[in-house]
Amino acid sequence: APRGLEWDHVNYSCAYDALFTGPYNIWQDHGPKWTNRFASISDRAHALGTGFEAFANKTRSLEAVRDRVRGSLAAEKRGNFPTGAAFTYIDRLTEAMFDDSYWGTDTI
């Protein structure tokens, strides 16, 4: 069964959970080669891939991976990536994570 992230009800994480679950399951099914593919997309996507490796090595939870990437985004553009009981626009998150890449069209 696909693994997902546990929602953070203090710092609403809906957009992050929705966006990061798909790439995680691709990574889980097809291995660390996807860390390199993520690296070719953007630095943030690469951070996600290395975070997935840390989760696989049991050194970090998926939620900690999410929160680390989220913190990086918030440090740059707090207005677009708020914390607390505030929602994040998934389109802004997708653009920040994956730039203008067409990563979904690549073959697994």
Backbone as a ProteinNet text record, in pm:
[ID]
protein_1_A
[PRIMARY]
APRGLEWDHVNYSCAYDALFTGPYNIWQDHGPKWTNRFASISDRAHALGTGFEAFANKTRSLEAVRDRVRGSLAAEKRGNFPTGAAFTYIDRLTEAMFDDSYWGTDTI
[TERTIARY]
84.4	0	88.4	45.5	123.6	135.5	249.7	276.1	255.3	189.6	169.8	219.6	198.9	243.9	129	162.7	62.7	43.2	-82.8	-116.1	-72.9	-15.6	21.7	-93	-168.5	-285.1	-249.3	-124.6	-79.9	-29.7	58.1	109.2	53.2	-63.3	-136.2	-42.1	-46.5	47.7	-21.8	-148.1	-226.4	-158.6	-117.9	-58.6	70.6	151.7	278.9	254.6	161.8	131.5	80.3	-8.6	-64.8	42.6	128.7	228.9	344.5	385.9	504.7	476.2	351.3	318.9	343.9	304.9	327.6	474.9	557.6	701.2	763.7	717	773.2	742.7	620.5	584.4	655.1	680.1	763.1	903.5	959.3	1094.2	1099.7	1001.3	998.3	992.7	914.2	898	1016.5	1088.8	1192.1	1331	1345.4	1477	1545.3	1663.8	1741	1779.9	1767.2	1796.6	1709.3	1594.9	1507.1	1561.5	1649	1713.1	1789.2	1859.3	1931.6	1836.3	1726.7	1628.6	1569.9	1539.3	1489	1593.6	1720.7	1828.5	1833	1798.3	1800.4	1682.8	1585.5	1467.3	1490.3	1532.7	1556.8	1628.2	1687.4	1753.2	1653	1532.9	1431.6	1384.4	1367.1	1329.2	1440.5	1565.5	1678.6	1675.8	1645.7	1634.6	1526	1419.3	1312.7	1365.1	1436.5	1493.1	1591.8	1679.9	1775.4	1702.6	1593.5	1511.1	1446.2	1401.4	1344.6	1450	1573.5	1682.2	1701.2	1697.1	1710.9	1597	1476.9	1364.6	1388	1433	1459.4	1567.9	1663.3	1771.5	1732.9	1606.8	1551.9	1622.1	1670.2	1732.6	1643	1529.5	1436.9	1298.3	1196.1	1058.7	1018.7	915.9	866.2	816.9	760	712.1	828.5	940.6	1059.6	1116	1110	1152.4	1065.3	935.3	841.1	870.8	887.3	905.7	1037.2	1139.7	1268.2	1255.8	1193.5	1173.6	1080.8	977.5	882.9	951.5	1037	1110.2	1198.7	1261.2	1344.9	1262.3	1146.8	1058.3	1008.5	969	916.7	1023.6	1148.3	1257	1276.8	1248.6	1265	1144	1025.1	902.7	791.8	802.1	705.6	562.2	540	404.7	342.1	422.7	371.3	364	444.6	453.8	440.9	319.9	299.4	301.7	321	308.6	187.3	154.2	37.1	-88.9	-200.9	-330.9	-362.6	-278.2	-293.8	-271.3	-342	-333	-226.2	-170.1	-70.9	-132.9	-112.9	-160.5	-72.7	-133.9	-56.4	11.5	-46.4	19.7	149.5	152.4	276.4	379.9	333.4	423.9	481.7	397.6	443.7	547.9	522.5	618.3	750.2	742.9	864.9	945.2	876.4	945.2	1002.7	927.1	963.4	989.6	997.1	1023	927.4	978.3	895.1	917.2	965.5	1001.1	876.7	897.7	791.8	824.3	855.1	902.3	799.2	673.2	569.4	561.5	624.5	618.6	733	827.4	940.9	893.2	956	919	990.5	922.9	979.2	1066.6
-118.6	0	124.2	227.9	351	412.3	464.7	531.4	680.1	744.4	888.3	954.9	1082.7	1161.4	1185.3	1198.6	1230.6	1381.6	1424	1565.8	1634.6	1753.3	1837.6	1935.3	1913.9	1997.5	2130.1	2145.3	2271.9	2364.8	2313.6	2385.6	2315	2358	2287.5	2242.4	2113.3	2055.3	1991.4	2022.4	1955.7	1958.8	2076.3	2088.8	2008.4	2013.4	1940.6	1790.1	1745.6	1602.6	1552.1	1629.3	1589	1584.4	1686.1	1692.8	1595.8	1572.1	1490.4	1340.7	1300.1	1157.2	1086.8	1146.9	1085.9	1063.2	1167.8	1147.2	1045.7	1044.1	944.7	803	778.2	643.1	603.3	698.4	670.2	632.8	712.7	687.1	549.7	519.9	393.4	274.2	285.5	174.4	156.6	263.9	257.2	294.9	313.9	327	461.5	464.6	587.8	653.8	583.7	650.8	774.3	773.1	889.2	1008.1	986.1	1099.4	1180.8	1112.7	1182.4	1249.5	1184.6	1246.9	1371.6	1363	1480.5	1591.6	1556.2	1655.8	1729.7	1661.6	1726.3	1822.2	1814.2	1899.7	2031.6	2022.4	2143.1	2104.4	2203.9	2179.5	2132.2	2188.5	2148.3	2005.3	1968.5	1830.5	1735.4	1777.2	1695.4	1678.1	1785.6	1776.5	1677	1673.7	1577.1	1435.2	1412.4	1279.9	1235	1324.3	1285.5	1263.3	1335.4	1311	1173.6	1132.2	998.1	892	915.9	822.5	815.3	931.3	933.8	856.5	869	792.6	643.1	603.9	462	407	493.3	453.1	467.5	504.9	518.9	626.7	731.2	841.9	965.4	959.8	1072.2	1019.5	1080.4	1044.2	1119.4	1070.1	1142.5	1281.6	1291.8	1421.4	1517.5	1466.3	1550.6	1594	1505.9	1541.6	1656.6	1640.2	1744.6	1876.2	1869.3	1990.7	2060.8	1985	2044.8	2120.9	2058.2	2125.4	2245.2	2227.1	2335.7	2453.8	2426.2	2532.8	2611.1	2540.5	2605.9	2699.7	2653.9	2737.1	2858.3	2836.9	2945.5	3050.4	3006.9	3101.5	3195.9	3147.7	3229.4	3317.5	3260.6	3333	3300.1	3355.1	3323.5	3351.1	3455.5	3488.2	3379.7	3310.5	3202.7	3069.5	3054.2	2925.8	2947.7	2984.8	3017.2	2893.1	2917.3	2811.8	2844.8	2755.2	2775.2	2727.9	2776.9	2736.7	2819.5	2803.4	2876.9	2780	2802.8	2713.2	2759.8	2665.5	2692.1	2657.6	2743.5	2715.8	2608.4	2499.3	2387.5	2425.3	2517.5	2557.9	2632.3	2714.4	2783.4	2683.7	2587.8	2485.5	2401.9	2362.4	2281.9	2357.4	2483.5	2563.7	2579.3	2603.4	2619.3	2489.7	2377.5	2248.6	2199.4	2215.4	2150.1	2246.9	2375.4	2476.9	2457.5	2464.7	2446.6	2310.2	2216.9	2087.1	2005.6	1910.4	1817.9	1680.3	1675	1550.8	1440	1472.1	1370.3	1298.3	1353	1289.3	1191.9	1187.7	1095.6	952.8	858.4	719.4	669.6	587.3	530.9	416.6
0	0	0	-70.2	-72.3	66.6	95.2	222.7	202.6	296.9	290.7	416.8	423.7	537.8	634.5	760.5	861.4	864.2	857	852.9	980.6	967.4	1080.9	1104.4	1211.8	1239	1304.8	1348.5	1406.5	1295.5	1212.4	1095.1	972.1	929.7	823.8	712.4	683.6	587.2	467	445.2	339.8	203.4	158.4	24.6	15	118.8	119.2	117.6	200.6	207.2	72.5	11.6	-117.5	-225.6	-229	-335	-313.8	-191	-165.2	-162.7	-143	-136	-269.2	-378.9	-511	-540	-531.7	-555.3	-459.7	-333.6	-241.5	-289.4	-330.3	-373.2	-501.9	-590.9	-708.4	-662.7	-572	-521.4	-453.4	-371.8	-298.4	-393.7	-499	-592.8	-686.7	-714.1	-817.5	-768.9	-639.9	-581.9	-591.6	-533.8	-521.5	-653.2	-766.3	-893.8	-909.3	-842.4	-850.4	-773.7	-676.6	-610.2	-714.1	-804	-910.4	-1008.4	-1037.8	-1127.3	-1062.8	-934.7	-863.9	-865.9	-851.2	-852.8	-985.5	-1092.7	-1224.1	-1242.1	-1154.8	-1163.3	-1090.5	-963.8	-884.2	-755.5	-690.4	-561.8	-456.7	-459.2	-360.7	-384.7	-510.6	-541.7	-500	-518.2	-473.9	-322.4	-249.2	-103.2	-64	-139.6	-114.4	-135.2	-244.8	-272.1	-166.5	-122.6	-17.5	114.7	134.2	252.2	248.3	130.4	116.2	146.8	105.8	138.8	290.1	356.8	502.7	568.7	515.2	568.2	548.9	430.4	402.6	494.5	532	622.9	769.5	793.8	928.7	1011.6	944.2	1016.4	1020.7	952.3	950.4	916.1	972.7	936.5	809.2	741.9	624.5	663.7	781.7	827.7	851.5	901.4	919.2	784.3	685.4	549	499	511.8	469.7	540.7	671.6	750.1	717.9	684.5	648.3	515.9	417.3	288.2	307.1	385.1	410.8	478.3	573.7	642.1	547.3	455.3	354.4	266.8	224.9	143.1	221.4	345.5	428.3	456.3	470.7	496	377.7	258.8	138.4	109.8	123.8	87.6	186.6	305.4	410.4	364.8	288.1	243.8	158.2	81	-3.7	69.6	174.3	244.6	395.7	439.2	580.1	669.5	796.2	896.5	982.4	1071.4	1154.7	1084	1132.5	1078.7	954.4	853.6	727.4	612.5	505.6	390.5	292.3	219.9	116	-18.5	-115.6	-251.4	-314	-354.8	-409.6	-541.2	-617.2	-741.7	-713.9	-610.1	-572.3	-521.8	-445.5	-393.7	-507.6	-600.8	-714.4	-795.6	-822.1	-898.6	-823	-693	-613.6	-606.4	-601.1	-588.8	-720.5	-827.6	-952.7	-1067.5	-1037.8	-1139.6	-1256.8	-1375.9	-1494.8	-1558.1	-1481.5	-1539.2	-1572.2	-1658.1	-1696.6	-1640.9	-1514.9	-1453.6	-1461.4	-1465.5	-1470.2	-1603.1	-1705.7	-1836.5	-1858.8	-1767.2	-1779.9	-1753.6	-1816.3	-1790.3	-1666.6	-1594.8	-1472.7	-1513.2
[MASK]
++++++++++++++++++++++++++++++++++++++++++++++++++++++++++++++++++++++++++++++++++++++++++++++++++++++++++++

